[in-house]
Amino acid sequence: MKNQLSLYWKCQLTGWSLAALYWGYIGITGGRFNIALGIFQFVTDVAVYSLITHLYRNFALRHHWTDLEINPLLKRLIPAVFVLGLVYVVVTLAKIFLFRLWFTVGPQQDFFPFIRLNGVTIFIAGVRLMSIWLLAYHLYHYAQREVKSTKEKARQEIITRDARLSNLSAQLNPHLLFNSLNTIKALVLDEPETARHAIDLLSDLLRTGLYTGDDVLISVKDELELVIYYLDLEKLRFEERLTYQLDLDDSLASVQVLRLSIQTLVENALKHGISTRKAGGLVRIKISKEGEFIRIMVQNPGCLDSRIPVTGVGLANLAERLQLKFNGKASLRLVNEPEAVVSAIVQIPIS
């Protein structure tokens, strides 16, 4: 494989080549111009001035100047510019002297009057060129450092967010299991046959998705399978007090939603709706599409008290998981509907 020039050397050679071409243009428009001498000057200009700035680069890297913040860096750059300007003057004057010595035919002009006449101008030009080079070099490194810092910060935020999301999800498995075991406990003495059936349902519940993995997202179809097992289990406890209805747009069956999101809404509906009413009622699950969002609505009988905030493992947990996973694009809200019905509505962007 052919070795390719680094970005640094591409910029070095391009920058000094443009400067040397500009000086060649000045020479051409100034009168007498020797093409061979002009080419030789171009090559030496690029080589010599690239060497000067490259030596500075090595010095800056050795002393970690590229890692400095703006204020301490400026304190070093100001004297560095003048030092490099002096080096530029010395090298440029030496180059001019040698070129005159090697290529001038006939009597030569006294060199010292030339230095007195042009030395300050060359020094100012050197300071200007070195200032441009130093600013470009250090601004590039500063920008690269900021980009790296931003990426690292974003990576740490993602790691922290994922850790919080995993912790929140981990809270829900034992929570659901304990609720299911309480249901079975309530049936063991009075209805042992029903309790055995409940244990079978709990086994299906565990097998279906409760401890099958740590995936944050799950398809609507798989999530609903878990929910149905849970509702059938709870129906053994509530008997005729609990009925449920599922309304699903089939095109949304494969859409990914938060694991245990629908389950959390259903659990909340039973806890704050069905269990608080002597007559029980209907739990309705409706999943539809609204624009670029999937809309999950779980309804239960009851009346929402807006003075009581959403707290605890259930809805508060779900709200935080939605915020973390979808960066504020998903939402959870509770709504009082007519005829004493409460709707818990989740909207999740469809990826």
Helices and strands as residue ranges (DSSP letters): H 7-29, H 35-62, G 65-67, H 70-103, H 111-188, H 192-205, I 206-210, E 217-219, H 220-238, G 239-241, E 242-248, G 250-252, E 256-258, H 261-269, I 270-274, E 281-290, E 293-301, H 315-326, E 331-337, E 341-349
